[in-house]
């Protein structure tokens, strides 16, 4: 029987957990006027057709922050649903070279102590990752 679900295929989005030498985690703030503008998030973006999640994350980090990245292990995933859209968000541990991130896409950036992650308003799909990183079941 055909599905009655009229939504399109899920959109695959990848995001990076990048730590500095002090253990702080890189967050980026979505520019105002964009979907979920003003919220802080783990850097990344949509995977293009025919692109692997790891390749998409390498591309996004280069485009948005000028970073050369080595993609590590997957950490967790989340599913976020909106009317007519389902997003599958894949979170990866990522190592970067010595270069500093540069906000190339109009976003703000911040290095945040693990215990302070809950102080930054984030999209709902990031809650599970923040819980994993902070050990706080209320995140």
C-alpha positions in Angstrom: 0.0 0.0 0.0 1.5 3.4 -0.9 2.5 5.7 2.0 0.1 8.5 2.9 3.1 10.6 4.1 3.4 13.5 1.7 6.7 14.7 2.9 9.8 14.5 0.7 12.7 12.3 1.4 14.6 13.2 4.5 17.3 15.9 4.3 20.6 14.7 5.6 22.5 17.3 7.6 25.9 16.9 9.2 27.4 18.8 12.1 30.8 18.9 13.8 31.9 18.8 17.4 35.3 20.6 17.2 37.3 21.1 20.4 40.2 23.4 21.0 43.3 22.6 23.1 41.5 23.7 26.3 38.5 21.4 25.5 36.1 24.3 24.5 33.6 23.4 21.8 33.0 25.6 18.7 29.5 26.9 18.2 28.3 29.1 15.3 25.3 31.4 15.5 22.9 31.4 12.5 22.5 34.8 11.0 19.2 36.6 11.6 16.7 36.3 8.8 17.6 32.6 8.1 15.7 29.5 9.2 16.3 29.3 13.0 18.2 32.6 12.8 19.8 33.7 16.0 20.2 30.2 17.4 23.6 28.7 18.2 24.6 25.4 16.5 27.4 23.0 15.9 28.9 23.9 12.5 28.0 21.9 9.4 25.2 21.8 6.8 23.3 19.8 4.2 24.8 16.9 2.4 24.5 17.2 -1.3 23.1 14.5 -3.6 25.8 11.9 -4.3 28.0 13.1 -1.4 28.9 11.1 1.6 28.2 12.6 5.0 31.9 12.9 5.8 32.6 14.6 2.5 29.7 17.0 3.0 31.0 17.9 6.5 34.5 18.5 5.1 33.1 20.8 2.4 30.8 22.7 4.7 33.5 23.4 7.3 35.8 24.7 4.5 33.0 26.8 2.9 31.6 28.3 6.2 34.7 28.5 8.4 37.8 28.1 6.2 38.8 24.9 8.1 40.5 21.8 6.9 38.9 18.9 8.8 39.5 15.3 9.6 36.2 13.6 10.3 36.3 11.3 13.3 33.7 9.0 14.8 30.0 9.6 14.7 28.8 10.7 18.1 25.0 10.5 17.8 22.1 11.5 15.5 18.8 13.3 15.8 15.6 13.5 13.7 13.9 16.9 13.5 10.5 17.2 11.8 8.7 20.2 10.5 5.7 20.5 8.3 6.6 18.9 4.9 10.2 18.3 6.0 12.2 15.7 8.0 15.8 16.3 8.8 18.2 13.6 9.9 21.1 15.2 11.7 24.4 13.3 12.0 26.9 14.6 14.6 30.6 13.8 14.2 33.7 14.3 16.3 36.0 16.4 14.1 39.7 17.4 14.3 41.0 20.5 12.5 44.4 21.7 11.7 46.1 24.7 13.3 44.0 27.3 11.4 41.5 29.3 13.3 37.9 29.3 12.2 36.8 32.4 10.2 33.1 33.3 9.9 32.8 33.2 6.1 29.0 32.9 6.0 27.8 35.9 8.1 27.7 33.8 11.3 29.1 34.5 14.7 31.4 32.0 16.4 32.2 31.2 20.0 34.4 28.7 21.8 32.2 27.4 24.7 33.2 25.4 27.8 31.4 22.1 27.8 29.6 23.0 31.1 28.3 26.2 29.5 26.7 24.6 26.4 23.2 24.7 27.9 23.5 28.5 28.2 23.4 29.0 24.4 19.9 28.7 22.7 20.2 26.0 20.1 17.8 24.3 17.7 15.8 21.5 19.3 17.7 18.8 17.3 20.9 19.7 19.2 19.5 18.9 22.6 20.5 15.2 22.6 24.1 16.0 21.6 24.3 18.7 24.3 23.0 16.1 26.8 25.7 13.6 25.6 28.5 16.3 25.9 27.4 17.7 29.3 26.1 14.6 30.9 23.0 16.6 31.8 19.7 14.8 31.1 17.8 18.1 31.3 19.8 19.6 28.3 
